[in-house]
Amino acid sequence: MGAPIVGQPFPFSAIVGQEEMKRAMIIAAIDPSVGGVLILGDRGTGKSTAVRSLAALLPKIPVVAGSRYNASPDAPPIPGDEVVAKAKTVMVTVPVVDLPLGATEDRVVGALDLERALARGEKAFEPGLLARANRGFLYIDEVNLLEDHLVDLLIDVAASGENVVEREGLSIRHPARFVLIGSGNPEEGELRPQLLDRFGLSVEVRTPTLLEERIEVVKRRDQFENDSDAFTAKWKSAQDKTRRHIVAARERLPNVQVTDAALRRAASLCMKLGTDGLRGELTLIRAARALAAFNGANSVGDEHLQPLAASVLRHRLRRDPLDDSGSTARVQRAVDEIFAAV
């Protein structure tokens, strides 16, 4: 009883602080079209813990038994997915797949199954990490150190929701729809702008500076490691409540209204900050709509746009050589000015 079960995640609801990170991940889970979440900050601040905790918190998903692509029973059959036509449906935990920095392209996208090719002389496809991440989360720690060829690959797949492999006489196309979660320390290198733009939300995490908060983090982690069953049971009520809110938000989302006033606020803010293109406005509106759905609101208001402005826009700003106050402070100044206007 004392030792934690291998693989049992820390309860999401028990994570101390880091409210911006938790909110961003919940929003991405409610509406994956918002885009992925980029988590930047100090080591040891619960970034990877939060990813696995959220996946375990979410409702299980229906999957065709034996599918190598986490195929939905309601979706058309995937060519090459060797499952029985009338295979039963099983409920599984939302997958979380780690993409190691040193992964080869074949391991990521998939490649020829050499064992079958040598043993039977058959050409068959061995799915990669992108197939395993379908309908789940693809997590990249130290994403700012990812090699350029993998960055290009992820940009294409993230945009299309499909993985296309053409090599060794194989031509494979399969769904690869996942929420991309990246984490890293900005002091160790910057992300390529093309990949940075693919993240819908960017959040900053810091080591707690309050004594009581640090004590609470250590206390909860120690309790979890000493008796994970008891700790998980203690937080079950809070976990169930958050799960119900996420499920309800997903159902409510299509009916949440976006008023002209909300659109004007979002567009004015992006114009004030000089963001390129319209992805800033689109993402801000989508994220605010998901937050409104989570909070039980029927329409998007300032109370949903304001708290998300920094998360959506801080990584979309051009550098200003005359302003060294940082992107978060620049966004906050613009928010104060735009939202103060009647």
N, C-alpha and C positions, 0 to 999 in steps of 0.2 A: 504493500500500500504506500510505503514511503516514497519510492522512486517514481519519477514521472514516466508515463507511458511514452515509448519512443514514437515520435511523430505527432504527439498530441499538442495542438497549438495553444498558446496562451490566449485567454479570452479577450476578444477585441474590446469589450466594454470595460475591461480592467486596466487598459493602458492609461497611464497617468499623463495628463497634459497633452501636448502635441495636437491641440484641437484643430488647427488648420489642416494638418495631414489627415486626420481621421475624417474630417468633413469632406475633403477632396476625394478620398477613396470611396466614401459612401456615395457621393454624387456620381462618380464613374461607374459604380455598381448599379445605380438606378438607371442611368442613361449612358451606355458605353459610347454612343455617338459623340459625347463630349470630348472624347480623346483620352489618351493615357494620362498618367500622373508622374511628374518628375519630382523627386524628393531630394533636396540638396541640404547638406549640413554635416554636422559632426558625426564621427563614428560612435557607435554604441548608444544611439538615441532611439532605437526601436523601429528602424525603417523596415527591415526584413520581417521582424516579428509582426508588424502591423499588416503586411501583405498576406501572410499565411493566416493570421487571425481573422481577417475579413473574409477570406475564401471559406474558412470553416464556419463562419457565422451565416453566410448566405444559404438560402434554401438549396437542397440538392437538386441536380438537374437530371432529366430523363435521357438515357443514352442507350443506343442499340447495343445489346450485349455482344462483346467481342470486337466492337468497332475500334479500329486503330486511330480514328479521327474524332472520337467523341461524338459520333453522328447522332443527330436528333431523330427520334422515330417519326417525326412529322416532315422531315426534309427528304428530298429526292435521294435515291441511292448514290453513293460516291463511287465512281469507277475505280476498280482495284481494291475496294474495301471488302476484304474476303469474309463476309459474315453471311450466315444463312438468311435467305430471303424473309423467312418468318421468325427471325430471332426475337427472343423476348426482350422487353425493355427493363432496364435496371436503373435505379436511382443512385447517383454517385456524387461525391463532394466536388464542388467546382475546382477544376485542376489549377494548380500553380506550378509553372515550369520555369526552372532557372536556366538562363542562357549564360554559360561561362564565357569569360573574356577570350579564352584561348580556343573556343570551339571552332571546328572546321566548317566550311560552307556545307559539306555533305551532311554533317551532323545536324545542322540547323534546318536545311530545306529537305533533306532526304536524299537517298541515292540508290543505286542498284544493289539488290540483295545478293551479295557475293556467295553466301552459303548455298542458296537455291540455284544460283547460276552454275556453281561448280558441281553440286551434287546431282542436279536434275537437268542442267542445261537450259533452264528456263530464265527468261528475263522477268524479274519481279521487282517492285518498288518497296524499299524499306523506308517508311515515313520517318521524318526527323522531328526536331523539337517543336517546329511550327504546327505540325499535325497534333502533337500531344497537347499544345496550348489552346487548340480550337475550343471556343466557348468558355474560356477561362482567363487566366492571367499569365502573361509572359513577363518574368521578373529579371531585370539586368542590374546587378550590383556593379558599382563603379562604371556606369554607362558612359561616362565621359572618356573612358579609356578604351572603348570598343573600337576594333579595327575598322578602317574605312569601308572595306568591301562588305562587311556585315551591316554597317550602317546603311549603305545603299540598298541592300537587300531588304532590311526592315522597313525602310521608307516606302518601297514599292508594295510590300505586302500589307502594311498598315493602311495604305491608301485604297487598295483594291479589295482587301478582305479575302484574297485568294493567293495561294502559293502555286506557282507554275514552275515545273521542273522539266527541262529538256536536255537529256544527256544520255550517253551510252545506249542510244536507240530507244530510250524511254521518253514518253511525252505524257506527263501527269499534271493534272490540275485538281486541287482540292481546297475546300474552304479553310481559311485560317483567320478566323475572327476572334480576336482576343483584346483584352485591356492591357496595354503596355505600361508597365510600371518600371521606372528607372530610378536608381539612387546613386548618389556619389558625393564627393567632397569637391566643391568648386576650386579649391586651392590646388588640386592635383591635375587640373586641365579643364578646358572648356569643351562643350559639345559642338559638333558641327551644326551650323545654323539650320540646315535642312531637317535634321533629326529633332532639334530643339523645337522647331515649329510644329512638329507632329504631336507634341505633348499638349493636351488641352489645358492642363493645370500644372502649375509649378509651385511647390510649397517649400518653405524653409523650416528646418528643424534645428533646434539648438539644445545643448546640454542644459538641464534645469539650473537656474541660478538661485532658486529659493530653497532654503535648508529643508523645510517641511516636505516639499515636493520630492526632493532627492531621497529623503528618508522613506517616503511612501513608495517610490519606485523600487528601492532595494527590498523593502518589507514584502511587497506583493510578489516580486520575483522569487524571493526566498521561500515564501509560502507555497508558491506553485511548484518549485523544484522539490520541496520536501514531501508534498502530497498533492499531486496534480488533480486527482479525483475530487478530493474535498474542496480544493480551490475552485475547480470548474463548477462544481455543484453550487458553491456559494454565489457564483456570478450567473447562474443559469437564468434567473428571472430577468436580469438586465439584458442578457443576450437575447432571450426570447422577445423582449420588448423591442429591441433594436431591429431584430429580424422582421417582426410584424410591421414595423414602420417602413422598412425597405420594400417589403412585398406590397404594402398599401400604396407606397409612392409610385412603384412601377405601374400599378393599375390606374392610379389617378393621373399620371403624367400626361397622357394624350388630351386630357380635358382641362389642363391648366392653361389659362389664357395669357397671352402676351399683348399688353396694351400698346397703343401708339406712344404713350408717355414713356413706357419702359424702353421701347426701341429708341426713342429720342435720347434718353439718358445714356444708353449704351453707346450709341453712335457719337454723341457729343464727347463722351469720355475718351473714346479711341481717337477722335480727331484732335482733342486737346493734347493727347500724348504722342500723336504722330505715328501711330502704328501702321505698318505696311499692310495693304490688302484689307479684306473684310473678315478674316478669320477671327480676329479679336472680338468683334461684335457678335458673330455667330456663336462662338464658344461661350461668351459671357451670357447670352440669352439662354442657351441650352442649359448651362450650369445653374443659372438662377431659376429656371423652370423646374429643374430636378430638386433644387433646394426648397422651392415653394411646395412641390408635391410632398417632400419629406416632412415639411412642417404643417401639412394639411391645408394649405392655402389654395384658393381657386384661381388666383392670378398672380403674376410676377409684379413685385413692388420694389421700392427702394431698399426695403429691409432684406431683400434677397440679392440685389445687385451689389450693394455696398460691400458686404463682407467677402464677396468673391472677386472683387475687382483686382486686387493684388495677385491672387492665385492665377487668374486668367491672363493678366497683362504684363506682369513684371518681366517675363522672359521674352516678350515681344518688342521691347523698347530698343530703339537705336541708342548707341552710346552718345552721350552729350559731353564733349570735352570741357564745357563750361560749368557742368554740374556734377560734382563728385559725391552727392548725397546718397547715391544708391537708387536702384530701380524701385524698391518698395516704397521709399520715401517720396519719390517722384509720383508714383501712382496715388499715394495717399493725399498728396497736395492737390492733385487733379480731382480726386473724389471730393475733397472738402469744398473745392471751388464749384464743381458742376452740381453737386447735390445740395449745395446751399442755395442755388438759384431756384426761384419759385417758377 
